[in-house]
């Protein structure tokens, strides 16, 4: 196929083939969707440790004396409270308060930030950020300079500790959303205690040329290669939003249950006016979790029906390897959002009963 | 890999003709593409289908696939083992993972199907 040749590959491409990956096109990248199977990889992350290649994610560096003030105006979370060595979850919002993307913001130093964005939006996000800098900060697209591995699961710390050279703080002392520069398996790495699975774990930002060796060391130490299929079932159980599903340029953080990233009292930022208005009026729809009560799986785009009329839509749905039943998330009117509400889902013309349950579906035992 | 006594459709169903009955399932290629199957929905005994009708659906963790019948006929038996234990479809798609038996109404449907060798070529060609 002609299109296949234009797909981008991460530095881990050969590692994936060695591990028996089935490769698919994801946002213009040739990525592993699974190795041995989604369910086994999912369970490996919940019970031991899994290793994901997420090098397709984009990194935008924002630097300069005005960088804090610039990001403070550009994003809804409070950058002034972010100290060097910490990251936070935030977003890029339109004037209407809807999502251009959801992002992680790392504060590398007082005037130096790394904004990590979704692969599918990387070019658009970079252009969005650069176009609004107005000389206040220096914005560069550094996506090509990083490979990114996510080591996730209850055994992640045990696997990483002997490979991470001693540093301060020790990796075991890193707090959730804390990070530090250091070395892993003898090469420089930004070691971040973050992830997208609902488990403890680390994300390792590496030079592309160093990444295959680190991947092999982590696999040899017991981390199971895990693909995008398991990444999706894991994040869904943990009720983490995915751009293009729970959030997009028609949804606000309040609708998506992400109001905690919006700091309305921090001062002016892009989208604040619209979000203030929505907060006063109440969001017109809410994201809920549901469990399917029949046989079948409701997936993105399937309708939520009330008295025969469409009132909402499923944003994500899957069969959950942890709970062994079909779960999903959907937008519904506030009147149908309470826990225990019965929903009717329109799955290819058939009605599938479901019930609203609390999110997240999965919370790791501590 | 593809039993020579079976006939194959472009939509990755196989059938095996036993007198006026045909056994129908999905192929090894189809199960590998779908990944781990978690639900199988099949018709009831006695339902009648035309050539190309949707017979049921197969859901994996990642995707849903419709099953079409390449031959017209009446459902005479449904494999309850596979609806109870959908993993059978992954483990043995050409054997214990069969889906239904149909009493077919016209043998002329069979001429449009591929033999095992043709099907294997079809899968390898990348057109599948």
Interface residues (C-beta under 8 A of the other chain):
Chain A: X1 X33 X34 X37 X38 X39 X229 X233 X295 X296 X297 X299 X318 X319 X321 X326 X348
Chain B: X35 X36 X38 X39 X41 X57 X59 X61 X62 X64 X126
